[in-house]
Amino acid sequence: MTRWAVTVPTYRNLGDQEVHGVQTWIVESCSRAAAERQALAQAFTGDARRHRGGAAVDPMGLRCNIWDPSELHAPDHHGWRGSDHQSHLARSRRTDNRSTPNT
């Protein structure tokens, strides 16, 4: 079995601005085609959609390469990558701060 890094572009509209990002999975599979199918199946789950904030995926832009840990970092926080990742972290911090009582 080979480990594959499969990256799927994402996009959504925030007001009049289109925001692009990617969601990445590291999957184990015997072939590139099987790895792509595995990642796409995961991309269309409700959990993956919620995790990327409802952004749509663009399967035509999918990239699949053999995973090389020295060149590509494993996806942090369940597959978040790209520009959406920073806004997700900011939202997480705001949420965390709101739930912490002021002292």
RABEL-V573717 format. One record per residue. RES is the residue in one small letter. PSI is psi in degrees with one decimal (999 if undefined). Layout:
res:RES psi:PSI
res:RES psi:PSI
This chain:
res:m psi:140.7
res:t psi:144.8
res:r psi:132.3
res:w psi:140.8
res:a psi:114.1
res:v psi:120.2
res:t psi:128.2
res:v psi:124.1
res:p psi:146.8
res:t psi:157.9
res:y psi:152.2
res:r psi:162.9
res:n psi:130.3
res:l psi:98.4
res:g psi:-125.7
res:d psi:9.5
res:q psi:132.6
res:e psi:125.7
res:v psi:127.0
res:h psi:146.8
res:g psi:-168.0
res:v psi:156.2
res:q psi:131.9
res:t psi:139.6
res:w psi:144.5
res:i psi:116.4
res:v psi:153.6
res:e psi:127.7
res:s psi:161.9
res:c psi:-13.8
res:s psi:160.0
res:r psi:-46.0
res:a psi:-41.8
res:a psi:-37.7
res:a psi:-41.2
res:e psi:-45.3
res:r psi:-41.7
res:q psi:-46.6
res:a psi:-41.2
res:l psi:-38.6
res:a psi:-40.8
res:q psi:-36.8
res:a psi:-30.0
res:f psi:9.5
res:t psi:157.4
res:g psi:-39.2
res:d psi:-44.6
res:a psi:-42.0
res:r psi:-44.5
res:r psi:-39.2
res:h psi:-32.3
res:r psi:18.5
res:g psi:30.0
res:g psi:2.2
res:a psi:145.3
res:a psi:158.0
res:v psi:152.8
res:d psi:89.1
res:p psi:-22.2
res:m psi:-21.8
res:g psi:9.1
res:l psi:138.9
res:r psi:136.3
res:c psi:120.1
res:n psi:155.3
res:i psi:132.4
res:w psi:124.9
res:d psi:105.4
res:p psi:-20.6
res:s psi:-18.4
res:e psi:-26.3
res:l psi:125.7
res:h psi:145.2
res:a psi:148.8
res:p psi:131.4
res:d psi:149.0
res:h psi:59.2
res:h psi:41.7
res:g psi:0.0
res:w psi:132.8
res:r psi:166.9
res:g psi:-165.0
res:s psi:-33.5
res:d psi:-25.3
res:h psi:-43.7
res:q psi:-42.5
res:s psi:-33.7
res:h psi:-44.3
res:l psi:-41.4
res:a psi:-43.6
res:r psi:-39.9
res:s psi:-43.1
res:r psi:-42.7
res:r psi:-44.5
res:t psi:-45.2
res:d psi:-41.6
res:n psi:-37.0
res:r psi:-32.3
res:s psi:-9.2
res:t psi:124.6
res:p psi:143.0
res:n psi:139.0
res:t psi:999
